[in-house]
Amino acid sequence: RLALRDRHGMTIAGGHGDIADRLFRIGHIGYVDVYDIAAVLAAVELELVDAGADVERGVAVSAALDAYESAARV
């Protein structure tokens, strides 16, 4: 979470309760659009890869944009 804040200027909060160690929350204040979410997901992917995780870059961003596009059609 600190790398996201320090390197990318993004606020990521920890989880709560029994699942605190398995999730994070994307912090925001005010208006957020799909491009803000895509940027955060891209930064998360970069930091996970940098930490040694076996993550295919671009997958989360692509999935988020697909979900947004699907929701926009409804």
Secondary structure, DSSP 8 states (H G I E B T S, - for coil): -HHHHHHH---EEE--GGGGGG-EEE---S---HHHHHHHHHHHHHHHHHTT----TTHHHHHHHHHHHHHHH-
